[in-house]
Every structure is written in C-alpha cells, then in structure tokens.
C-alpha cells in the first residue's frame, strides 16, 4: 500500500468558492490542487464512469460512492506515476471530495487529512446567486436550473455537511467566504502556510523528491480520462 497523500480539504456549500480558491492555490509552489468535479466533467462521457456521472449530475444528485472513489484513486495514481503530482513535495488540496461520510471512510486508506478549510457563508441566497452567475459565465448547464441548484443544496445539507463531524474538530478552520477572492485567499493562506511548513521543505530550496519512475503513458493517460476499460460497479442504493 502506498503512503497516504498529505491532504488539505476545501469544504463548503455549493457556491462557497472552493474551486476558485483551489485553482489559485494550485499555482502556488508546494500546493497541488485537484477538483473532483473538474475530473468528472473531463471524463469521456461515453465511458462507464462518464455515463454514471451524467445520469446523476443532471439531476443534482451525488455520483454513487464506489464509482467516485474508483475514479478518484485511478486519476490520482496516474498523476503520480506521470509526475504531474509529486507526493513528497506537494501538499494535495482537494475540493469536491469527500461528499459524504461513506466517502470519507473509503478515502482513509488514500489520504492523511492535515487540515480542513471550511469556507463559510451564512446567507444562503447569496450563495445561490453565485451559482447562477457562475452558470451564465461558464456555461455550466448543471448549475443553470433553479431546481437543480436547490437540490444540490439539499444534498449538501443532508449528506455533505455531516462530513465535518466525521473529522476531529481540531482539523477544521473556518474562513469567511463572502469577501473578495484575494481577501478570502489571504485568510486561507494564514491557515495553510503553517501546515505546509510543518510537513514539507520549501520547494524553492531545491529539496524535491527523486523523479517518479518512467510512466506507462498509454495506461495512465487513459486513467486521467476515466477510461479504464472496466465497467464501474455501482454502489448500493443511495441512502
């Protein structure tokens, strides 16, 4: 079994800005950002995992747990083998996963959670408006319909929010989500820089781990797109 990835979780309701903060952090040396939602959206939609994603996301529902973790673990392994992500140098920043307690349990063998940044906004309607604006700006059909947006919120409140209670409260740091992106980033870094310093040497110091072993490009490139050649086994009935 490989060593668990040292991980930061970006957590918050739909529209809290997890993706925005994650993308910015991913451009900072020593942080590696992966959005589970982006990985799903980049799937080959004719593949088994792609069809499952379309079936559920079009209704505002969570993709079943086993296909989600299967897709994520294969994708992470491919990124590691190809040298895109270097576990001994980079602090992994995840958003969009885990989305329920069952996924958090399944991920235990893969990740070591060092900190959870909880992006908080107590005005639900402002968050809804963010989603509407994002849908228009990015042409994201899954966010465009009012009923889908509200369904996603209901799923978050019933299934995703309890994930915070699964982890020790000492790991959770709340950050106000409704400031400007730069202002929110400032507070996120106040939380994460000490974590990075405690677990990794500065990338600028040249203390990188040895390069990854030569990749089997064909197999691992397919894994990045969810094309495993094996049908994904559906999880049991949605709770």
Secondary structure, DSSP 4 states (H G I P E B T S, - for coil): -PPPEEEEEEEESTTSSHHHHHHHHTTSTTEEEEEHHHHHHTS-TTSHHHHHHHHHHTTTPPPPHHHHHHHHHHHHHHHHHTTSS-TTTPEEEEES---SHHHHHHHTTTEEEEEEEEEE---HHHHHHHHHHHHHHHT-HHHHSHHHHHHHHHHIIIIITTHHHHS-GGGEEEEE-SS-HHHHHHHHHHHHHHHHHHHS--GGGT-PPPPPPPP-HHHHHHHHTT--SSPPPPPSS--
